[in-house]
């Protein structure tokens, strides 16, 4: 079964109030459809970075986001994450204000490079 990293935007689209903007509404609809029909085809994983982001904002919506993440295993923090994140920042691949995103990218990269204990 393929492994899929659940990052914050998936949970956010899943638990946002319905949008009146066409593109945003389409993303919400597609995310709901995928969550209900396709997620069982994947081994889902997430990280503490996603939990932290999902916890922010409106308390009611934050709780709904956290509820959606319940039962999804967390990736362990590996030393390569910081190394990969630093390399991304040193090469200016992402803007300096994107540090939290870099950590998530590093988390995904460490998972892909280092594998996951079964």
N, C-alpha and C positions, 0 to 999 in steps of 0.2 A: 504494500500500500504506500503510495507516495506521501511524503511529509510536507505539510504546508505551514509556514510561519504566519500566524494571525497577528497582523500589526494593527495599530490604533484606528486607521481609517475604516477598516472592515467593521469593527465594533461600533464606531461612531455612526457610520451610515445605517447600521442595523438599529440603533437606538435613538437617532435624532427624531425630533418632531418632524412630521411631513413638511417638505419644502414646497413653496409655490414656484420656485425656479425650475424650469424644465430639465436642465442638465442635472441639477442636484436631485430632483425627484426621480429621474431615471437611474441615477447611481443608487439611490436608496432602494428602488424597486428591484434592480438587478442583484443588489447585495442580499435583500430578503429572499429572493428566489434561490440564489446560490446557497445561502445558509440553510434553508429548508430542504432543498433538493439535492445538493451536491456535497456538503461538508462531510457526510458519512463516508465518502469515498477517499478521504484523506486522514492521515494521522496528524491532528492539529497540535501545534506547539506555539508558545508565546514566550514573553520574557517579562522580567520585573520592570523594564522600561515601559512596556505597554500597560502594565498594571498601574504604574505611577501616572501615566498620561490619562488613562481611563478614569482614574480617581478624581481628576480635577474637574472644575466647573460646577454646574448646577447639581446639587446633592442628589436629587431624585434621578436625573439622567445618569449621573455617575454610578449610582447603585444599580441601575439597569445594565449599564456597560459591564460592571463587575460581575453581575449575575450571569451575563452572557459568557464571560470568561471562565466561570467556575468549571472545574473539572478538566481544563486544558493544561497539560503539563508545562512547567516553566523550564526554559533552557537554563542550564547552569552557567554561571559566570566563569568564563575561561580567560586566562591571561592574554590570549591572542586578541581578545576584543579590544582592549586598550591599545595594543600595538596597531591593529588595523584602523581603529578610529583615529589615532594620532597620524598615521600615514595619509589617511583621507584628508585630514585637516592640513597637513604639511604640503600636500599637493594642490590645495585649494580646489578640490573637487566639488565641495559644497561651501557655501558662504559661512563665515564665522558664527553667525547667529543660528546656524543649524546644528549646533553641538549635540542636542538631544537626538536629532535624527541620525547623526553620525554614530552615536552609540548604538542605535537600533540597527543601522546598516552593519556596523561591526559585529553585532550579535548574530545577525543572519550570516555574515561572511564566516565568522568563526564556526558556526554550525555547519556550513557547507564545506569548509576546509577541513575541520577537525572531526567531523562526524558526530554522532550522538550515541551515547551508551545505550545499549538495548537492555 
